[in-house]
């Protein structure tokens, strides 16, 4: 599977509901580190409870910006991560409940540092110089 913005997120943004200003300080955007042996991308997935095989989650992304349709942030860190080798990053809006934490984007290619096998230390991921994604 190639990197993709989840279609359900696009529908959400383009629908009648007001989109979540991703760069707003009150919106908690996080990254999940996921084992590809346990999760397969589906365009029908919309919330974090659709994702199996989460190895670790980052803290809230910082220095979030939306400029000319491009979403960017500081690089995420997975603190004291343990678990299975992981090959996927999933960007999501954390509502505090997996059933309502909206999936944003899926990454399994072109990410420096993946795959990674967590060993109890911190895992640093570098966001692409051009940002997470552009609409």
Backbone torsions as a table, in degrees:
resi	resn	phi	psi	omega
1	UNK	NA	138.5	176.5
2	UNK	-89.7	161.9	176.8
3	UNK	-54.9	144.8	-177.6
4	UNK	-158.5	146.5	166.5
5	UNK	-82.9	130.0	-178.1
6	UNK	-59.6	129.5	179.1
7	UNK	-57.3	-34.1	179.5
8	UNK	-66.5	-30.2	175.6
9	UNK	-69.6	-41.6	176.8
10	UNK	-61.1	-43.2	177.7
11	UNK	-59.6	-42.9	178.8
12	UNK	-59.0	-47.8	-178.9
13	UNK	-64.7	-35.8	-176.0
14	UNK	-91.9	-5.7	-178.1
15	UNK	-81.8	-166.1	-177.4
16	UNK	-75.4	-20.8	178.2
17	UNK	-74.1	148.4	175.6
18	UNK	-73.7	133.6	-179.7
19	UNK	-67.6	156.9	179.6
20	UNK	-83.8	107.8	-180.0
21	UNK	-56.1	99.1	-171.2
22	UNK	-62.1	-23.6	-179.9
23	UNK	-91.8	-0.3	178.8
24	UNK	-69.6	137.0	-177.3
25	UNK	-62.0	-24.7	-177.4
26	UNK	-83.5	-7.7	179.6
27	UNK	-95.6	120.6	-179.9
28	UNK	-89.6	106.3	177.3
29	UNK	-105.3	129.3	-178.3
30	UNK	-130.5	174.4	177.9
31	UNK	-127.0	133.9	173.8
32	UNK	-102.6	136.2	173.7
33	UNK	-96.0	124.0	-167.8
34	UNK	-129.2	141.8	177.1
35	UNK	-85.1	121.3	-177.7
36	UNK	-69.3	-16.0	176.0
37	UNK	-71.7	-17.9	-176.6
38	UNK	-111.5	-14.6	-176.3
39	UNK	-133.1	135.9	174.4
40	UNK	-121.7	128.5	179.1
41	UNK	-56.5	141.7	170.9
42	UNK	-142.0	134.4	178.2
43	UNK	-66.5	-14.2	178.8
44	UNK	-84.1	-13.4	-179.3
45	UNK	-69.7	137.7	-178.7
46	UNK	-130.9	-26.6	-178.3
47	UNK	-128.8	161.1	-174.2
48	UNK	-59.4	-25.8	179.0
49	UNK	-68.7	-7.7	174.0
50	UNK	-83.6	-9.3	-173.0
51	UNK	-101.6	120.7	174.3
52	UNK	-100.4	159.4	172.9
53	UNK	80.0	26.5	177.6
54	UNK	-73.1	121.5	-179.0
55	UNK	-88.6	-40.3	-177.8
56	UNK	-158.8	159.1	173.7
57	UNK	-126.7	146.7	178.5
58	UNK	-80.2	170.8	166.9
59	UNK	-75.4	-178.6	177.4
60	UNK	-60.9	135.8	175.9
61	UNK	-64.5	144.6	-179.1
62	UNK	-115.2	165.4	-179.8
63	UNK	49.2	50.2	179.4
64	UNK	-75.9	137.6	177.4
65	UNK	-138.2	149.6	170.1
66	UNK	-127.3	111.1	-177.6
67	UNK	-131.4	123.1	179.8
68	UNK	51.0	39.0	176.9
69	UNK	82.6	5.4	-179.9
70	UNK	-107.0	128.5	176.4
71	UNK	-95.5	132.0	-179.5
72	UNK	-141.7	164.7	177.1
73	UNK	-161.5	175.4	169.7
74	UNK	-66.8	164.1	179.6
75	UNK	-68.7	135.0	178.1
76	UNK	-78.3	156.2	176.6
77	UNK	-129.4	134.0	172.8
78	UNK	-101.3	113.0	-173.1
79	UNK	-87.2	130.6	176.4
80	UNK	49.3	47.0	-175.7
81	UNK	-75.3	138.2	174.9
82	UNK	-135.8	160.6	175.4
83	UNK	128.4	-162.9	-174.5
84	UNK	-71.1	157.3	172.4
85	UNK	-54.1	138.6	-176.5
86	UNK	-127.2	141.0	-173.9
87	UNK	-125.2	-2.8	-171.9
88	UNK	-126.9	143.7	167.4
89	UNK	-116.0	136.0	174.9
90	UNK	-125.7	121.6	177.7
91	UNK	-87.3	134.0	-178.5
92	UNK	-150.9	160.6	174.4
93	UNK	-93.7	117.5	-177.1
94	UNK	-86.2	112.1	178.1
95	UNK	-92.8	-9.1	-174.3
96	UNK	101.4	-10.9	178.1
97	UNK	-134.7	130.7	179.9
98	UNK	-59.8	-31.0	-177.3
99	UNK	-69.7	-18.6	-179.5
100	UNK	-126.1	9.5	177.6
101	UNK	-86.4	105.4	-170.8
102	UNK	-72.8	129.2	175.9
103	UNK	-72.6	139.5	179.4
104	UNK	-109.9	-58.1	-173.2
105	UNK	-149.5	154.9	-176.6
106	UNK	-120.9	133.3	-179.9
107	UNK	-133.6	123.8	174.2
108	UNK	-135.4	2.2	177.7
109	UNK	-135.5	150.8	174.7
110	UNK	71.3	19.6	179.5
111	UNK	-105.1	116.8	178.7
112	UNK	-63.9	127.6	178.2
113	UNK	102.1	-6.4	177.4
114	UNK	-108.8	143.5	-0.7
115	UNK	-72.0	161.7	179.5
116	UNK	-139.8	143.1	174.0
117	UNK	-108.2	110.0	-179.4
118	UNK	-61.3	138.6	-178.1
119	UNK	-129.6	19.8	-179.9
120	UNK	96.4	-11.2	177.7
121	UNK	-93.3	-177.4	177.1
122	UNK	-79.7	145.4	175.2
123	UNK	-117.1	121.6	179.2
124	UNK	-102.7	132.6	178.3
125	UNK	-115.5	136.0	179.0
126	UNK	-98.9	120.5	176.4
127	UNK	-71.0	140.3	178.1
128	UNK	-52.2	143.8	-179.0
129	UNK	-58.0	-26.3	179.3
130	UNK	-90.8	8.6	177.3
131	UNK	98.7	-179.7	179.5
132	UNK	-70.2	-51.4	-179.3
133	UNK	-164.8	164.2	176.0
134	UNK	-129.6	143.7	175.9
135	UNK	-108.3	NA	NA
